[in-house]
Amino acid sequence: LQIHTTDDKVHKSYPVVIRGDVNGDGKVNSQDLRRTQRHILASAALEGYFLSAADTNGDGKVNSQDLRRAQRYILGTLDSLL
């Protein structure tokens, strides 16, 4: 999120984390599931805000529970991610 001045200069910037959106494209989809799986299997580590987005249940860890919640959200059997 960026707040601009009247002359369109960036005044302030704030990060926005969308739970489940691990690649930062604004959507929760199979690409996010793949990135979360790779993190869990230790083949590609997530860091910073991407790691926070992968923690869909907010317990401070990224594991199979988070992956399952994201899957359920994509399938429409879970109304929201946190």
N, CA, C and O atoms as a Maestro MAE file, in Angstrom:
{
 s_m_m2io_version
 :::
 2.0.0
}

f_m_ct {
 s_m_title
 :::
 protein
 m_atom[328] {
  # First column is atom index #
  i_m_mmod_type
  r_m_x_coord
  r_m_y_coord
  r_m_z_coord
  i_m_residue_number
  s_m_chain_name
  s_m_pdb_residue_name
  s_m_pdb_atom_name
  i_m_atomic_number
  :::
  1 25 0.851 -1.164 0.000 1 A "LEU " " N  " 7
  2 3 0.000 0.000 0.000 1 A "LEU " " CA " 6
  3 2 0.897 1.227 0.000 1 A "LEU " " C  " 6
  4 15 1.830 1.314 0.798 1 A "LEU " " O  " 8
  5 25 0.625 2.166 -0.881 2 A "GLN " " N  " 7
  6 3 1.397 3.400 -0.942 2 A "GLN " " CA " 6
  7 2 0.480 4.597 -0.784 2 A "GLN " " C  " 6
  8 15 -0.607 4.644 -1.360 2 A "GLN " " O  " 8
  9 25 0.930 5.565 0.003 3 A "ILE " " N  " 7
  10 3 0.219 6.825 0.153 3 A "ILE " " CA " 6
  11 2 1.033 7.868 -0.610 3 A "ILE " " C  " 6
  12 15 2.231 8.033 -0.383 3 A "ILE " " O  " 8
  13 25 0.354 8.563 -1.515 4 A "HIS " " N  " 7
  14 3 1.025 9.548 -2.369 4 A "HIS " " CA " 6
  15 2 0.692 10.973 -1.938 4 A "HIS " " C  " 6
  16 15 -0.374 11.237 -1.383 4 A "HIS " " O  " 8
  17 25 1.620 11.877 -2.202 5 A "THR " " N  " 7
  18 3 1.373 13.298 -1.989 5 A "THR " " CA " 6
  19 2 0.563 13.831 -3.162 5 A "THR " " C  " 6
  20 15 0.323 13.108 -4.129 5 A "THR " " O  " 8
  21 25 0.144 15.083 -3.085 6 A "THR " " N  " 7
  22 3 -0.649 15.665 -4.168 6 A "THR " " CA " 6
  23 2 0.133 15.755 -5.472 6 A "THR " " C  " 6
  24 15 -0.465 15.791 -6.547 6 A "THR " " O  " 8
  25 25 1.463 15.794 -5.393 7 A "ASP " " N  " 7
  26 3 2.271 15.822 -6.619 7 A "ASP " " CA " 6
  27 2 2.723 14.416 -7.036 7 A "ASP " " C  " 6
  28 15 3.683 14.257 -7.790 7 A "ASP " " O  " 8
  29 25 2.013 13.406 -6.531 8 A "ASP " " N  " 7
  30 3 2.179 11.994 -6.896 8 A "ASP " " CA " 6
  31 2 3.508 11.371 -6.472 8 A "ASP " " C  " 6
  32 15 3.949 10.392 -7.074 8 A "ASP " " O  " 8
  33 25 4.141 11.920 -5.460 9 A "LYS " " N  " 7
  34 3 5.335 11.294 -4.895 9 A "LYS " " CA " 6
  35 2 4.890 10.365 -3.768 9 A "LYS " " C  " 6
  36 15 3.905 10.637 -3.081 9 A "LYS " " O  " 8
  37 25 5.619 9.271 -3.584 10 A "VAL " " N  " 7
  38 3 5.286 8.323 -2.524 10 A "VAL " " CA " 6
  39 2 5.640 8.944 -1.180 10 A "VAL " " C  " 6
  40 15 6.796 9.277 -0.919 10 A "VAL " " O  " 8
  41 25 4.635 9.092 -0.339 11 A "HIS " " N  " 7
  42 3 4.828 9.653 0.999 11 A "HIS " " CA " 6
  43 2 5.158 8.552 1.999 11 A "HIS " " C  " 6
  44 15 6.108 8.677 2.772 11 A "HIS " " O  " 8
  45 25 4.388 7.487 1.989 12 A "LYS " " N  " 7
  46 3 4.576 6.344 2.883 12 A "LYS " " CA " 6
  47 2 4.226 5.067 2.153 12 A "LYS " " C  " 6
  48 15 3.357 5.057 1.281 12 A "LYS " " O  " 8
  49 25 4.911 3.979 2.514 13 A "SER " " N  " 7
  50 3 4.606 2.650 1.981 13 A "SER " " CA " 6
  51 2 4.400 1.687 3.140 13 A "SER " " C  " 6
  52 15 5.126 1.726 4.133 13 A "SER " " O  " 8
  53 25 3.407 0.827 3.001 14 A "TYR " " N  " 7
  54 3 3.110 -0.175 4.014 14 A "TYR " " CA " 6
  55 2 2.925 -1.524 3.338 14 A "TYR " " C  " 6
  56 15 2.224 -1.622 2.331 14 A "TYR " " O  " 8
  57 25 3.549 -2.567 3.883 15 A "PRO " " N  " 7
  58 3 3.338 -3.895 3.298 15 A "PRO " " CA " 6
  59 2 1.950 -4.425 3.649 15 A "PRO " " C  " 6
  60 15 1.449 -4.201 4.751 15 A "PRO " " O  " 8
  61 25 1.343 -5.124 2.708 16 A "VAL " " N  " 7
  62 3 0.049 -5.767 2.927 16 A "VAL " " CA " 6
  63 2 0.236 -7.246 2.625 16 A "VAL " " C  " 6
  64 15 0.653 -7.617 1.528 16 A "VAL " " O  " 8
  65 25 -0.074 -8.084 3.601 17 A "VAL " " N  " 7
  66 3 0.064 -9.527 3.424 17 A "VAL " " CA " 6
  67 2 -1.316 -10.141 3.260 17 A "VAL " " C  " 6
  68 15 -2.180 -9.981 4.122 17 A "VAL " " O  " 8
  69 25 -1.518 -10.837 2.164 18 A "ILE " " N  " 7
  70 3 -2.763 -11.567 1.932 18 A "ILE " " CA " 6
  71 2 -2.470 -13.030 2.256 18 A "ILE " " C  " 6
  72 15 -1.686 -13.684 1.568 18 A "ILE " " O  " 8
  73 25 -3.104 -13.533 3.305 19 A "ARG " " N  " 7
  74 3 -2.863 -14.925 3.715 19 A "ARG " " CA " 6
  75 2 -3.106 -15.868 2.551 19 A "ARG " " C  " 6
  76 15 -4.143 -15.801 1.892 19 A "ARG " " O  " 8
  77 25 -2.139 -16.751 2.302 20 A "GLY " " N  " 7
  78 3 -2.257 -17.732 1.234 20 A "GLY " " CA " 6
  79 2 -1.653 -17.279 -0.073 20 A "GLY " " C  " 6
  80 15 -1.330 -18.111 -0.921 20 A "GLY " " O  " 8
  81 25 -1.489 -15.966 -0.262 21 A "ASP " " N  " 7
  82 3 -0.910 -15.430 -1.498 21 A "ASP " " CA " 6
  83 2 0.606 -15.391 -1.365 21 A "ASP " " C  " 6
  84 15 1.190 -14.342 -1.091 21 A "ASP " " O  " 8
  85 25 1.228 -16.532 -1.559 22 A "VAL " " N  " 7
  86 3 2.648 -16.713 -1.283 22 A "VAL " " CA " 6
  87 2 3.549 -16.083 -2.343 22 A "VAL " " C  " 6
  88 15 4.715 -15.798 -2.068 22 A "VAL " " O  " 8
  89 25 3.031 -15.863 -3.540 23 A "ASN " " N  " 7
  90 3 3.875 -15.248 -4.574 23 A "ASN " " CA " 6
  91 2 3.582 -13.760 -4.755 23 A "ASN " " C  " 6
  92 15 4.221 -13.111 -5.584 23 A "ASN " " O  " 8
  93 25 2.643 -13.212 -4.009 24 A "GLY " " N  " 7
  94 3 2.396 -11.784 -4.015 24 A "GLY " " CA " 6
  95 2 1.660 -11.233 -5.222 24 A "GLY " " C  " 6
  96 15 1.746 -10.036 -5.495 24 A "GLY " " O  " 8
  97 25 0.935 -12.076 -5.954 25 A "ASP " " N  " 7
  98 3 0.228 -11.598 -7.143 25 A "ASP " " CA " 6
  99 2 -1.213 -11.164 -6.860 25 A "ASP " " C  " 6
  100 15 -1.939 -10.786 -7.779 25 A "ASP " " O  " 8
  101 25 -1.627 -11.219 -5.586 26 A "GLY " " N  " 7
  102 3 -2.978 -10.789 -5.223 26 A "GLY " " CA " 6
  103 2 -4.034 -11.870 -5.289 26 A "GLY " " C  " 6
  104 15 -5.204 -11.607 -5.011 26 A "GLY " " O  " 8
  105 25 -3.640 -13.097 -5.656 27 A "LYS " " N  " 7
  106 3 -4.580 -14.218 -5.766 27 A "LYS " " CA " 6
  107 2 -4.034 -15.410 -4.983 27 A "LYS " " C  " 6
  108 15 -2.822 -15.560 -4.828 27 A "LYS " " O  " 8
  109 25 -4.927 -16.240 -4.499 28 A "VAL " " N  " 7
  110 3 -4.531 -17.502 -3.862 28 A "VAL " " CA " 6
  111 2 -4.897 -18.600 -4.841 28 A "VAL " " C  " 6
  112 15 -6.075 -18.833 -5.113 28 A "VAL " " O  " 8
  113 25 -3.878 -19.281 -5.373 29 A "ASN " " N  " 7
  114 3 -4.125 -20.311 -6.380 29 A "ASN " " CA " 6
  115 2 -3.064 -21.412 -6.294 29 A "ASN " " C  " 6
  116 15 -2.283 -21.458 -5.344 29 A "ASN " " O  " 8
  117 25 -3.044 -22.290 -7.286 30 A "SER " " N  " 7
  118 3 -2.146 -23.450 -7.258 30 A "SER " " CA " 6
  119 2 -0.678 -23.048 -7.251 30 A "SER " " C  " 6
  120 15 0.154 -23.793 -6.732 30 A "SER " " O  " 8
  121 25 -0.340 -21.905 -7.805 31 A "GLN " " N  " 7
  122 3 1.053 -21.442 -7.758 31 A "GLN " " CA " 6
  123 2 1.494 -21.208 -6.314 31 A "GLN " " C  " 6
  124 15 2.632 -21.508 -5.953 31 A "GLN " " O  " 8
  125 25 0.607 -20.681 -5.505 32 A "ASP " " N  " 7
  126 3 0.905 -20.458 -4.093 32 A "ASP " " CA " 6
  127 2 1.049 -21.782 -3.348 32 A "ASP " " C  " 6
  128 15 1.916 -21.932 -2.487 32 A "ASP " " O  " 8
  129 25 0.186 -22.742 -3.693 33 A "LEU " " N  " 7
  130 3 0.301 -24.070 -3.081 33 A "LEU " " CA " 6
  131 2 1.648 -24.693 -3.391 33 A "LEU " " C  " 6
  132 15 2.289 -25.272 -2.515 33 A "LEU " " O  " 8
  133 25 2.076 -24.573 -4.637 34 A "ARG " " N  " 7
  134 3 3.359 -25.140 -5.058 34 A "ARG " " CA " 6
  135 2 4.517 -24.515 -4.283 34 A "ARG " " C  " 6
  136 15 5.422 -25.225 -3.844 34 A "ARG " " O  " 8
  137 25 4.497 -23.212 -4.114 35 A "ARG " " N  " 7
  138 3 5.567 -22.540 -3.376 35 A "ARG " " CA " 6
  139 2 5.574 -22.955 -1.900 35 A "ARG " " C  " 6
  140 15 6.631 -23.134 -1.296 35 A "ARG " " O  " 8
  141 25 4.379 -23.102 -1.340 36 A "THR " " N  " 7
  142 3 4.285 -23.547 0.051 36 A "THR " " CA " 6
  143 2 4.806 -24.975 0.195 36 A "THR " " C  " 6
  144 15 5.530 -25.280 1.143 36 A "THR " " O  " 8
  145 25 4.443 -25.844 -0.735 37 A "GLN " " N  " 7
  146 3 4.935 -27.228 -0.707 37 A "GLN " " CA " 6
  147 2 6.460 -27.256 -0.775 37 A "GLN " " C  " 6
  148 15 7.106 -27.982 -0.020 37 A "GLN " " O  " 8
  149 25 7.025 -26.474 -1.671 38 A "ARG " " N  " 7
  150 3 8.483 -26.443 -1.825 38 A "ARG " " CA " 6
  151 2 9.157 -25.949 -0.549 38 A "ARG " " C  " 6
  152 15 10.239 -26.416 -0.196 38 A "ARG " " O  " 8
  153 25 8.521 -25.008 0.139 39 A "HIS " " N  " 7
  154 3 9.069 -24.534 1.414 39 A "HIS " " CA " 6
  155 2 9.025 -25.648 2.465 39 A "HIS " " C  " 6
  156 15 10.004 -25.883 3.173 39 A "HIS " " O  " 8
  157 25 7.889 -26.322 2.556 40 A "ILE " " N  " 7
  158 3 7.740 -27.403 3.538 40 A "ILE " " CA " 6
  159 2 8.750 -28.516 3.275 40 A "ILE " " C  " 6
  160 15 9.305 -29.087 4.214 40 A "ILE " " O  " 8
  161 25 8.989 -28.826 2.001 41 A "LEU " " N  " 7
  162 3 9.946 -29.878 1.638 41 A "LEU " " CA " 6
  163 2 11.393 -29.391 1.652 41 A "LEU " " C  " 6
  164 15 12.307 -30.157 1.346 41 A "LEU " " O  " 8
  165 25 11.607 -28.132 2.003 42 A "ALA " " N  " 7
  166 3 12.935 -27.515 2.102 42 A "ALA " " CA " 6
  167 2 13.674 -27.465 0.775 42 A "ALA " " C  " 6
  168 15 14.903 -27.509 0.749 42 A "ALA " " O  " 8
  169 25 12.937 -27.372 -0.331 43 A "SER " " N  " 7
  170 3 13.599 -27.240 -1.628 43 A "SER " " CA " 6
  171 2 13.659 -25.781 -2.089 43 A "SER " " C  " 6
  172 15 14.422 -25.453 -2.997 43 A "SER " " O  " 8
  173 25 12.870 -24.914 -1.479 44 A "ALA " " N  " 7
  174 3 12.913 -23.473 -1.782 44 A "ALA " " CA " 6
  175 2 12.325 -22.723 -0.588 44 A "ALA " " C  " 6
  176 15 11.114 -22.750 -0.372 44 A "ALA " " O  " 8
  177 25 13.163 -22.066 0.173 45 A "ALA " " N  " 7
  178 3 12.727 -21.396 1.395 45 A "ALA " " CA " 6
  179 2 11.980 -20.100 1.096 45 A "ALA " " C  " 6
  180 15 12.364 -19.330 0.217 45 A "ALA " " O  " 8
  181 25 10.914 -19.882 1.841 46 A "LEU " " N  " 7
  182 3 10.184 -18.620 1.803 46 A "LEU " " CA " 6
  183 2 10.741 -17.714 2.892 46 A "LEU " " C  " 6
  184 15 11.153 -18.185 3.952 46 A "LEU " " O  " 8
  185 25 10.751 -16.411 2.624 47 A "GLU " " N  " 7
  186 3 11.255 -15.459 3.608 47 A "GLU " " CA " 6
  187 2 10.337 -14.252 3.699 47 A "GLU " " C  " 6
  188 15 9.529 -14.002 2.805 47 A "GLU " " O  " 8
  189 25 10.469 -13.515 4.778 48 A "GLY " " N  " 7
  190 3 9.788 -12.238 4.948 48 A "GLY " " CA " 6
  191 2 8.275 -12.342 4.825 48 A "GLY " " C  " 6
  192 15 7.640 -13.217 5.413 48 A "GLY " " O  " 8
  193 25 7.716 -11.419 4.042 49 A "TYR " " N  " 7
  194 3 6.269 -11.350 3.893 49 A "TYR " " CA " 6
  195 2 5.699 -12.579 3.195 49 A "TYR " " C  " 6
  196 15 4.553 -12.952 3.445 49 A "TYR " " O  " 8
  197 25 6.477 -13.208 2.331 50 A "PHE " " N  " 7
  198 3 6.018 -14.419 1.645 50 A "PHE " " CA " 6
  199 2 5.857 -15.566 2.645 50 A "PHE " " C  " 6
  200 15 4.924 -16.362 2.540 50 A "PHE " " O  " 8
  201 25 6.762 -15.642 3.605 51 A "LEU " " N  " 7
  202 3 6.659 -16.643 4.659 51 A "LEU " " CA " 6
  203 2 5.431 -16.362 5.528 51 A "LEU " " C  " 6
  204 15 4.710 -17.287 5.903 51 A "LEU " " O  " 8
  205 25 5.196 -15.096 5.844 52 A "SER " " N  " 7
  206 3 4.011 -14.726 6.627 52 A "SER " " CA " 6
  207 2 2.726 -15.099 5.891 52 A "SER " " C  " 6
  208 15 1.768 -15.560 6.512 52 A "SER " " O  " 8
  209 25 2.700 -14.905 4.588 53 A "ALA " " N  " 7
  210 3 1.517 -15.230 3.794 53 A "ALA " " CA " 6
  211 2 1.248 -16.726 3.786 53 A "ALA " " C  " 6
  212 15 0.092 -17.147 3.736 53 A "ALA " " O  " 8
  213 25 2.297 -17.532 3.834 54 A "ALA " " N  " 7
  214 3 2.143 -18.990 3.814 54 A "ALA " " CA " 6
  215 2 1.582 -19.534 5.129 54 A "ALA " " C  " 6
  216 15 1.017 -20.627 5.154 54 A "ALA " " O  " 8
  217 25 1.734 -18.785 6.213 55 A "ASP " " N  " 7
  218 3 1.245 -19.206 7.529 55 A "ASP " " CA " 6
  219 2 -0.245 -18.887 7.638 55 A "ASP " " C  " 6
  220 15 -0.631 -17.917 8.290 55 A "ASP " " O  " 8
  221 25 -1.071 -19.701 7.004 56 A "THR " " N  " 7
  222 3 -2.500 -19.393 6.879 56 A "THR " " CA " 6
  223 2 -3.283 -19.518 8.179 56 A "THR " " C  " 6
  224 15 -4.369 -18.949 8.292 56 A "THR " " O  " 8
  225 25 -2.765 -20.245 9.158 57 A "ASN " " N  " 7
  226 3 -3.490 -20.349 10.421 57 A "ASN " " CA " 6
  227 2 -2.893 -19.465 11.516 57 A "ASN " " C  " 6
  228 15 -3.405 -19.442 12.635 57 A "ASN " " O  " 8
  229 25 -1.823 -18.741 11.209 58 A "GLY " " N  " 7
  230 3 -1.272 -17.762 12.130 58 A "GLY " " CA " 6
  231 2 -0.579 -18.314 13.357 58 A "GLY " " C  " 6
  232 15 -0.487 -17.628 14.375 58 A "GLY " " O  " 8
  233 25 -0.088 -19.548 13.281 59 A "ASP " " N  " 7
  234 3 0.568 -20.139 14.453 59 A "ASP " " CA " 6
  235 2 2.083 -19.940 14.459 59 A "ASP " " C  " 6
  236 15 2.772 -20.455 15.340 59 A "ASP " " O  " 8
  237 25 2.606 -19.196 13.483 60 A "GLY " " N  " 7
  238 3 4.044 -18.921 13.444 60 A "GLY " " CA " 6
  239 2 4.870 -19.974 12.746 60 A "GLY " " C  " 6
  240 15 6.093 -19.856 12.679 60 A "GLY " " O  " 8
  241 25 4.219 -21.015 12.218 61 A "LYS " " N  " 7
  242 3 4.912 -22.083 11.504 61 A "LYS " " CA " 6
  243 2 4.237 -22.280 10.150 61 A "LYS " " C  " 6
  244 15 3.049 -22.001 9.990 61 A "LYS " " O  " 8
  245 25 5.004 -22.760 9.184 62 A "VAL " " N  " 7
  246 3 4.434 -23.122 7.885 62 A "VAL " " CA " 6
  247 2 4.586 -24.627 7.738 62 A "VAL " " C  " 6
  248 15 5.696 -25.152 7.653 62 A "VAL " " O  " 8
  249 25 3.451 -25.309 7.709 63 A "ASN " " N  " 7
  250 3 3.479 -26.769 7.623 63 A "ASN " " CA " 6
  251 2 2.267 -27.265 6.831 63 A "ASN " " C  " 6
  252 15 1.570 -26.482 6.186 63 A "ASN " " O  " 8
  253 25 2.030 -28.567 6.891 64 A "SER " " N  " 7
  254 3 0.956 -29.167 6.099 64 A "SER " " CA " 6
  255 2 -0.427 -28.627 6.470 64 A "SER " " C  " 6
  256 15 -1.330 -28.636 5.634 64 A "SER " " O  " 8
  257 25 -0.605 -28.162 7.697 65 A "GLN " " N  " 7
  258 3 -1.891 -27.574 8.081 65 A "GLN " " CA " 6
  259 2 -2.176 -26.310 7.270 65 A "GLN " " C  " 6
  260 15 -3.304 -26.078 6.837 65 A "GLN " " O  " 8
  261 25 -1.146 -25.503 7.074 66 A "ASP " " N  " 7
  262 3 -1.299 -24.281 6.282 66 A "ASP " " CA " 6
  263 2 -1.591 -24.613 4.823 66 A "ASP " " C  " 6
  264 15 -2.426 -23.976 4.181 66 A "ASP " " O  " 8
  265 25 -0.898 -25.609 4.320 67 A "LEU " " N  " 7
  266 3 -1.109 -26.034 2.940 67 A "LEU " " CA " 6
  267 2 -2.542 -26.530 2.748 67 A "LEU " " C  " 6
  268 15 -3.197 -26.186 1.764 67 A "LEU " " O  " 8
  269 25 -3.011 -27.318 3.667 68 A "ARG " " N  " 7
  270 3 -4.376 -27.859 3.592 68 A "ARG " " CA " 6
  271 2 -5.423 -26.747 3.663 68 A "ARG " " C  " 6
  272 15 -6.417 -26.788 2.938 68 A "ARG " " O  " 8
  273 25 -5.210 -25.764 4.522 69 A "ARG " " N  " 7
  274 3 -6.149 -24.639 4.621 69 A "ARG " " CA " 6
  275 2 -6.207 -23.875 3.304 69 A "ARG " " C  " 6
  276 15 -7.289 -23.498 2.853 69 A "ARG " " O  " 8
  277 25 -5.058 -23.645 2.687 70 A "ALA " " N  " 7
  278 3 -5.021 -22.943 1.401 70 A "ALA " " CA " 6
  279 2 -5.736 -23.765 0.327 70 A "ALA " " C  " 6
  280 15 -6.460 -23.210 -0.500 70 A "ALA " " O  " 8
  281 25 -5.537 -25.078 0.335 71 A "GLN " " N  " 7
  282 3 -6.231 -25.953 -0.619 71 A "GLN " " CA " 6
  283 2 -7.738 -25.846 -0.443 71 A "GLN " " C  " 6
  284 15 -8.475 -25.703 -1.418 71 A "GLN " " O  " 8
  285 25 -8.190 -25.916 0.798 72 A "ARG " " N  " 7
  286 3 -9.625 -25.822 1.089 72 A "ARG " " CA " 6
  287 2 -10.185 -24.476 0.658 72 A "ARG " " C  " 6
  288 15 -11.304 -24.400 0.150 72 A "ARG " " O  " 8
  289 25 -9.409 -23.408 0.858 73 A "TYR " " N  " 7
  290 3 -9.852 -22.073 0.440 73 A "TYR " " CA " 6
  291 2 -10.025 -22.012 -1.083 73 A "TYR " " C  " 6
  292 15 -11.020 -21.484 -1.580 73 A "TYR " " O  " 8
  293 25 -9.064 -22.546 -1.803 74 A "ILE " " N  " 7
  294 3 -9.132 -22.555 -3.268 74 A "ILE " " CA " 6
  295 2 -10.339 -23.368 -3.741 74 A "ILE " " C  " 6
  296 15 -11.025 -22.974 -4.684 74 A "ILE " " O  " 8
  297 25 -10.591 -24.489 -3.091 75 A "LEU " " N  " 7
  298 3 -11.717 -25.343 -3.467 75 A "LEU " " CA " 6
  299 2 -13.072 -24.802 -3.015 75 A "LEU " " C  " 6
  300 15 -14.115 -25.314 -3.421 75 A "LEU " " O  " 8
  301 25 -13.056 -23.772 -2.178 76 A "GLY " " N  " 7
  302 3 -14.311 -23.168 -1.715 76 A "GLY " " CA " 6
  303 2 -14.919 -23.820 -0.510 76 A "GLY " " C  " 6
  304 15 -16.068 -23.532 -0.175 76 A "GLY " " O  " 8
  305 25 -14.183 -24.703 0.166 77 A "THR " " N  " 7
  306 3 -14.718 -25.345 1.361 77 A "THR " " CA " 6
  307 2 -14.268 -24.649 2.648 77 A "THR " " C  " 6
  308 15 -14.619 -25.082 3.746 77 A "THR " " O  " 8
  309 25 -13.496 -23.578 2.513 78 A "LEU " " N  " 7
  310 3 -13.082 -22.739 3.638 78 A "LEU " " CA " 6
  311 2 -13.338 -21.291 3.226 78 A "LEU " " C  " 6
  312 15 -12.854 -20.835 2.190 78 A "LEU " " O  " 8
  313 25 -14.106 -20.574 4.050 79 A "ASP " " N  " 7
  314 3 -14.533 -19.225 3.670 79 A "ASP " " CA " 6
  315 2 -13.425 -18.187 3.675 79 A "ASP " " C  " 6
  316 15 -13.418 -17.297 2.823 79 A "ASP " " O  " 8
  317 25 -12.487 -18.275 4.611 80 A "SER " " N  " 7
  318 3 -11.429 -17.266 4.675 80 A "SER " " CA " 6
  319 2 -10.157 -17.874 5.242 80 A "SER " " C  " 6
  320 15 -10.181 -18.916 5.897 80 A "SER " " O  " 8
  321 25 -9.063 -17.207 4.980 81 A "LEU " " N  " 7
  322 3 -7.774 -17.617 5.534 81 A "LEU " " CA " 6
  323 2 -7.398 -16.612 6.621 81 A "LEU " " C  " 6
  324 15 -6.828 -15.558 6.339 81 A "LEU " " O  " 8
  325 25 -7.723 -16.952 7.856 82 A "LEU " " N  " 7
  326 3 -7.437 -16.181 9.053 82 A "LEU " " CA " 6
  327 2 -8.175 -14.922 9.193 82 A "LEU " " C  " 6
  328 15 -7.993 -14.206 10.177 82 A "LEU " " O  " 8
  :::
 }
 m_bond[327] {
  # First column is bond index #
  i_m_from
  i_m_to
  i_m_order
  :::
  1 1 2 1
  2 2 3 1
  3 3 4 2
  4 3 5 1
  5 5 6 1
  6 6 7 1
  7 7 8 2
  8 7 9 1
  9 9 10 1
  10 10 11 1
  11 11 12 2
  12 11 13 1
  13 13 14 1
  14 14 15 1
  15 15 16 2
  16 15 17 1
  17 17 18 1
  18 18 19 1
  19 19 20 2
  20 19 21 1
  21 21 22 1
  22 22 23 1
  23 23 24 2
  24 23 25 1
  25 25 26 1
  26 26 27 1
  27 27 28 2
  28 27 29 1
  29 29 30 1
  30 30 31 1
  31 31 32 2
  32 31 33 1
  33 33 34 1
  34 34 35 1
  35 35 36 2
  36 35 37 1
  37 37 38 1
  38 38 39 1
  39 39 40 2
  40 39 41 1
  41 41 42 1
  42 42 43 1
  43 43 44 2
  44 43 45 1
  45 45 46 1
  46 46 47 1
  47 47 48 2
  48 47 49 1
  49 49 50 1
  50 50 51 1
  51 51 52 2
  52 51 53 1
  53 53 54 1
  54 54 55 1
  55 55 56 2
  56 55 57 1
  57 57 58 1
  58 58 59 1
  59 59 60 2
  60 59 61 1
  61 61 62 1
  62 62 63 1
  63 63 64 2
  64 63 65 1
  65 65 66 1
  66 66 67 1
  67 67 68 2
  68 67 69 1
  69 69 70 1
  70 70 71 1
  71 71 72 2
  72 71 73 1
  73 73 74 1
  74 74 75 1
  75 75 76 2
  76 75 77 1
  77 77 78 1
  78 78 79 1
  79 79 80 2
  80 79 81 1
  81 81 82 1
  82 82 83 1
  83 83 84 2
  84 83 85 1
  85 85 86 1
  86 86 87 1
  87 87 88 2
  88 87 89 1
  89 89 90 1
  90 90 91 1
  91 91 92 2
  92 91 93 1
  93 93 94 1
  94 94 95 1
  95 95 96 2
  96 95 97 1
  97 97 98 1
  98 98 99 1
  99 99 100 2
  100 99 101 1
  101 101 102 1
  102 102 103 1
  103 103 104 2
  104 103 105 1
  105 105 106 1
  106 106 107 1
  107 107 108 2
  108 107 109 1
  109 109 110 1
  110 110 111 1
  111 111 112 2
  112 111 113 1
  113 113 114 1
  114 114 115 1
  115 115 116 2
  116 115 117 1
  117 117 118 1
  118 118 119 1
  119 119 120 2
  120 119 121 1
  121 121 122 1
  122 122 123 1
  123 123 124 2
  124 123 125 1
  125 125 126 1
  126 126 127 1
  127 127 128 2
  128 127 129 1
  129 129 130 1
  130 130 131 1
  131 131 132 2
  132 131 133 1
  133 133 134 1
  134 134 135 1
  135 135 136 2
  136 135 137 1
  137 137 138 1
  138 138 139 1
  139 139 140 2
  140 139 141 1
  141 141 142 1
  142 142 143 1
  143 143 144 2
  144 143 145 1
  145 145 146 1
  146 146 147 1
  147 147 148 2
  148 147 149 1
  149 149 150 1
  150 150 151 1
  151 151 152 2
  152 151 153 1
  153 153 154 1
  154 154 155 1
  155 155 156 2
  156 155 157 1
  157 157 158 1
  158 158 159 1
  159 159 160 2
  160 159 161 1
  161 161 162 1
  162 162 163 1
  163 163 164 2
  164 163 165 1
  165 165 166 1
  166 166 167 1
  167 167 168 2
  168 167 169 1
  169 169 170 1
  170 170 171 1
  171 171 172 2
  172 171 173 1
  173 173 174 1
  174 174 175 1
  175 175 176 2
  176 175 177 1
  177 177 178 1
  178 178 179 1
  179 179 180 2
  180 179 181 1
  181 181 182 1
  182 182 183 1
  183 183 184 2
  184 183 185 1
  185 185 186 1
  186 186 187 1
  187 187 188 2
  188 187 189 1
  189 189 190 1
  190 190 191 1
  191 191 192 2
  192 191 193 1
  193 193 194 1
  194 194 195 1
  195 195 196 2
  196 195 197 1
  197 197 198 1
  198 198 199 1
  199 199 200 2
  200 199 201 1
  201 201 202 1
  202 202 203 1
  203 203 204 2
  204 203 205 1
  205 205 206 1
  206 206 207 1
  207 207 208 2
  208 207 209 1
  209 209 210 1
  210 210 211 1
  211 211 212 2
  212 211 213 1
  213 213 214 1
  214 214 215 1
  215 215 216 2
  216 215 217 1
  217 217 218 1
  218 218 219 1
  219 219 220 2
  220 219 221 1
  221 221 222 1
  222 222 223 1
  223 223 224 2
  224 223 225 1
  225 225 226 1
  226 226 227 1
  227 227 228 2
  228 227 229 1
  229 229 230 1
  230 230 231 1
  231 231 232 2
  232 231 233 1
  233 233 234 1
  234 234 235 1
  235 235 236 2
  236 235 237 1
  237 237 238 1
  238 238 239 1
  239 239 240 2
  240 239 241 1
  241 241 242 1
  242 242 243 1
  243 243 244 2
  244 243 245 1
  245 245 246 1
  246 246 247 1
  247 247 248 2
  248 247 249 1
  249 249 250 1
  250 250 251 1
  251 251 252 2
  252 251 253 1
  253 253 254 1
  254 254 255 1
  255 255 256 2
  256 255 257 1
  257 257 258 1
  258 258 259 1
  259 259 260 2
  260 259 261 1
  261 261 262 1
  262 262 263 1
  263 263 264 2
  264 263 265 1
  265 265 266 1
  266 266 267 1
  267 267 268 2
  268 267 269 1
  269 269 270 1
  270 270 271 1
  271 271 272 2
  272 271 273 1
  273 273 274 1
  274 274 275 1
  275 275 276 2
  276 275 277 1
  277 277 278 1
  278 278 279 1
  279 279 280 2
  280 279 281 1
  281 281 282 1
  282 282 283 1
  283 283 284 2
  284 283 285 1
  285 285 286 1
  286 286 287 1
  287 287 288 2
  288 287 289 1
  289 289 290 1
  290 290 291 1
  291 291 292 2
  292 291 293 1
  293 293 294 1
  294 294 295 1
  295 295 296 2
  296 295 297 1
  297 297 298 1
  298 298 299 1
  299 299 300 2
  300 299 301 1
  301 301 302 1
  302 302 303 1
  303 303 304 2
  304 303 305 1
  305 305 306 1
  306 306 307 1
  307 307 308 2
  308 307 309 1
  309 309 310 1
  310 310 311 1
  311 311 312 2
  312 311 313 1
  313 313 314 1
  314 314 315 1
  315 315 316 2
  316 315 317 1
  317 317 318 1
  318 318 319 1
  319 319 320 2
  320 319 321 1
  321 321 322 1
  322 322 323 1
  323 323 324 2
  324 323 325 1
  325 325 326 1
  326 326 327 1
  327 327 328 2
  :::
 }
}
